[in-house]
Amino acid sequence: MAALPDPELLRPESALPGRRLSELAEQAVRCTTACCGASTTVSDDGEGQSTAVTHPDLAGLVSVQLRSGEGPIPAAEEEGAPVDAEDLLRDDRWPEYRAMALDSGVRSSVTLPFRRAGLTVTLSLFSFHPGALDDAPHGPAQALGDLATASLVRDRHYRAALTELDQLGAAMRTRPVVDQACGIVMHVLACDAEAAFGVLRRISQTTNRKLADVAAALVETKGRGLERELVSLAR
């Protein structure tokens, strides 16, 4: 009987892509007959790639593909469909990958791609026997890959939401100081709030300081001694 998906794959707390990839690879091996190992990769809109393998010897098989751009992983990413190498002793499509695989005793492999919301995940299964992984694209490994990809996307959204909350929290904490600084500039220059904020922003840009720091310094001095500079920036 095929192994059931680990509940950990469903938890937002397991947010690190490396952990998700390792779990996916390990579970895929356990539920795939004749599979001797697995590797996984994830890329996010070309912003970098993470990988995981169930055995150190497989790391070279992944790296040679990512370095050369040739092999089942790049082919599956490009085609968006499973790429099967039924017998690497006879398959000469990717010479570097083939040589390294045979040297490791790997005779066959299949790579399954998963795409969702700008995320591309691949799951590669390896076997010491030719033609042993023909059913993998239709078995539990496919379901595990779909589940893990959905979880990775959800984790990314979760982390983005946390980042946005942090940014909103920082903005709310600094807003009173910025408002006070705008009030001082409005008093000195007899201008409206929009013009006052524009002055603060120009000071921030020209001095390469955060807007909140500029506002805090202005509030501390209450604008005294800065009248000329403020008038100059308002022009």
C-alpha positions as semicolon CSV with decimal commas, in nm:
position;residue;x (nm);y (nm);z (nm)
1;M;0,000;0,000;0,000
2;A;0,130;0,349;-0,087
3;A;0,240;0,566;0,203
4;L;0,005;0,847;0,297
5;P;0,128;1,209;0,270
6;D;0,294;1,335;0,588
7;P;0,067;1,588;0,769
8;E;0,378;1,808;0,812
9;L;0,353;1,890;0,442
10;L;0,028;2,070;0,521
11;R;0,155;2,291;0,802
12;P;0,242;2,659;0,735
13;E;0,502;2,645;1,016
14;S;0,715;2,418;0,800
15;A;0,803;2,718;0,591
16;L;1,158;2,649;0,479
17;P;1,164;2,529;0,114
18;G;1,459;2,298;0,192
19;R;1,257;2,107;0,449
20;R;0,959;2,072;0,218
21;L;1,183;1,948;-0,063
22;S;1,352;1,690;0,161
23;E;1,017;1,562;0,285
24;L;0,887;1,534;-0,071
25;A;1,193;1,340;-0,190
26;E;1,192;1,101;0,106
27;Q;0,821;1,024;0,083
28;A;0,837;0,977;-0,294
29;V;1,106;0,710;-0,250
30;R;0,903;0,528;0,015
31;C;0,592;0,509;-0,201
32;T;0,754;0,426;-0,540
33;T;0,843;0,066;-0,621
34;A;1,203;0,002;-0,737
35;C;1,306;0,362;-0,659
36;C;1,656;0,386;-0,510
37;G;1,658;0,763;-0,447
38;A;1,507;1,097;-0,537
39;S;1,593;1,461;-0,584
40;T;1,381;1,775;-0,579
41;T;1,430;2,132;-0,696
42;V;1,229;2,450;-0,663
43;S;1,274;2,778;-0,849
44;D;1,079;3,098;-0,798
45;D;1,040;3,308;-1,114
46;G;1,410;3,270;-1,187
47;E;1,510;3,420;-0,851
48;G;1,721;3,124;-0,745
49;Q;1,693;2,750;-0,703
50;S;1,691;2,520;-0,401
51;T;1,755;2,146;-0,415
52;A;1,734;1,839;-0,194
53;V;1,847;1,478;-0,241
54;T;1,789;1,156;-0,049
55;H;2,150;1,040;-0,099
56;P;2,474;1,242;-0,139
57;D;2,563;1,062;-0,463
58;L;2,255;1,213;-0,628
59;A;2,369;1,570;-0,563
60;G;2,611;1,546;-0,854
61;L;2,334;1,431;-1,087
62;V;2,134;1,741;-1,000
63;S;2,423;1,987;-1,014
64;V;2,549;1,866;-1,355
65;Q;2,203;1,935;-1,501
66;L;2,164;2,278;-1,345
67;R;2,517;2,373;-1,451
68;S;2,495;2,249;-1,810
69;G;2,127;2,318;-1,868
70;E;2,094;1,967;-2,010
71;G;1,918;1,668;-1,857
72;P;1,575;1,552;-1,743
73;I;1,530;1,843;-1,499
74;P;1,582;2,127;-1,753
75;A;1,383;1,931;-2,011
76;A;1,090;1,877;-1,773
77;E;1,094;2,244;-1,670
78;E;1,089;2,352;-2,035
79;E;0,827;2,105;-2,154
80;G;0,608;2,114;-1,846
81;A;0,564;1,737;-1,871
82;P;0,732;1,429;-1,721
83;V;1,064;1,331;-1,879
84;D;1,148;0,961;-1,864
85;A;1,488;0,802;-1,922
86;E;1,390;0,433;-1,936
87;D;1,743;0,298;-1,986
88;L;2,041;0,531;-1,961
89;L;2,264;0,262;-2,105
90;R;2,088;0,324;-2,437
91;D;1,970;0,685;-2,392
92;D;2,230;0,933;-2,520
93;R;2,030;1,259;-2,501
94;W;2,235;1,408;-2,218
95;P;2,597;1,279;-2,225
96;E;2,719;1,437;-1,899
97;Y;2,413;1,335;-1,701
98;R;2,416;0,987;-1,853
99;A;2,783;0,926;-1,772
100;M;2,747;1,038;-1,412
101;A;2,427;0,839;-1,362
102;L;2,576;0,517;-1,496
103;D;2,886;0,570;-1,287
104;S;2,657;0,584;-0,982
105;G;2,476;0,266;-1,087
106;V;2,158;0,450;-1,195
107;R;1,998;0,290;-1,501
108;S;1,671;0,482;-1,525
109;S;1,506;0,801;-1,402
110;V;1,191;1,005;-1,439
111;T;1,143;1,375;-1,361
112;L;0,802;1,519;-1,280
113;P;0,749;1,897;-1,306
114;F;0,494;2,097;-1,105
115;R;0,409;2,462;-1,174
116;R;0,192;2,694;-0,972
117;A;0,183;3,072;-0,910
118;G;0,531;3,139;-1,049
119;L;0,684;2,843;-0,865
120;T;0,839;2,546;-1,047
121;V;0,909;2,226;-0,855
122;T;1,069;1,911;-0,999
123;L;1,073;1,563;-0,847
124;S;1,324;1,318;-0,996
125;L;1,311;0,947;-0,915
126;F;1,602;0,710;-0,980
127;S;1,632;0,333;-1,012
128;F;1,911;0,079;-1,048
129;H;1,693;-0,108;-1,300
130;P;1,590;-0,008;-1,657
131;G;1,223;0,065;-1,720
132;A;1,140;0,042;-1,350
133;L;0,976;0,386;-1,318
134;D;0,730;0,383;-1,608
135;D;0,428;0,413;-1,378
136;A;0,570;0,689;-1,156
137;P;0,397;0,981;-1,337
138;H;0,061;0,821;-1,257
139;G;0,134;0,704;-0,904
140;P;0,156;0,849;-0,551
141;A;0,465;1,055;-0,640
142;Q;0,251;1,276;-0,864
143;A;0,003;1,340;-0,582
144;L;0,286;1,413;-0,338
145;G;0,440;1,661;-0,581
146;D;0,109;1,841;-0,630
147;L;0,061;1,862;-0,253
148;A;0,414;1,986;-0,182
149;T;0,396;2,250;-0,457
150;A;0,066;2,382;-0,323
151;S;0,219;2,395;0,025
152;L;0,526;2,583;-0,098
153;V;0,305;2,840;-0,271
154;R;0,098;2,879;0,044
155;D;0,415;2,920;0,252
156;R;0,538;3,191;0,015
157;H;0,208;3,379;0,046
158;Y;0,219;3,335;0,424
159;R;0,570;3,480;0,448
160;A;0,475;3,767;0,215
161;A;0,176;3,847;0,437
162;L;0,397;3,849;0,746
163;T;0,643;4,082;0,573
164;E;0,360;4,315;0,475
165;L;0,230;4,316;0,832
166;D;0,577;4,403;0,961
167;Q;0,602;4,687;0,712
168;L;0,256;4,816;0,803
169;G;0,345;4,794;1,171
170;A;0,664;4,993;1,115
171;A;0,471;5,252;0,914
172;M;0,213;5,288;1,191
173;R;0,485;5,332;1,453
174;T;0,659;5,604;1,255
175;R;0,347;5,782;1,128
176;P;0,300;6,009;1,436
177;V;0,659;6,134;1,412
178;V;0,624;6,201;1,038
179;D;0,298;6,388;1,102
180;Q;0,467;6,604;1,365
181;A;0,756;6,680;1,130
182;C;0,511;6,773;0,853
183;G;0,339;7,009;1,097
184;I;0,668;7,182;1,172
185;V;0,750;7,221;0,802
186;M;0,398;7,353;0,734
187;H;0,446;7,614;1,008
188;V;0,791;7,724;0,886
189;L;0,700;7,735;0,518
190;A;0,330;7,821;0,547
191;C;0,255;7,534;0,308
192;D;0,003;7,252;0,297
193;A;0,058;6,894;0,419
194;E;0,138;6,756;0,074
195;A;0,413;7,012;0,014
196;A;0,553;6,953;0,363
197;F;0,573;6,579;0,305
198;G;0,747;6,645;-0,027
199;V;1,014;6,846;0,156
200;L;1,072;6,563;0,403
201;R;1,099;6,314;0,118
202;R;1,354;6,527;-0,066
203;I;1,563;6,556;0,250
204;S;1,549;6,178;0,286
205;Q;1,658;6,123;-0,074
206;T;1,938;6,381;-0,079
207;T;2,085;6,270;0,255
208;N;2,027;5,897;0,197
209;R;1,847;5,866;0,529
210;K;1,520;5,697;0,613
211;L;1,217;5,925;0,612
212;A;1,139;5,830;0,974
213;D;1,493;5,929;1,083
214;V;1,465;6,265;0,904
215;A;1,129;6,330;1,069
216;A;1,258;6,233;1,415
217;A;1,556;6,470;1,383
218;L;1,330;6,755;1,270
219;V;1,090;6,698;1,559
220;E;1,379;6,692;1,806
221;T;1,505;7,034;1,691
222;K;1,151;7,162;1,627
223;G;1,288;7,301;1,302
224;R;1,504;7,563;1,476
225;G;1,807;7,662;1,270
226;L;1,674;7,483;0,960
227;E;1,457;7,757;0,820
228;R;1,685;7,842;0,527
229;E;1,736;7,479;0,429
230;L;1,364;7,410;0,440
231;V;1,285;7,715;0,227
232;S;1,553;7,609;-0,023
233;L;1,412;7,257;-0,051
234;A;1,059;7,390;-0,095
235;R;1,151;7,581;-0,409
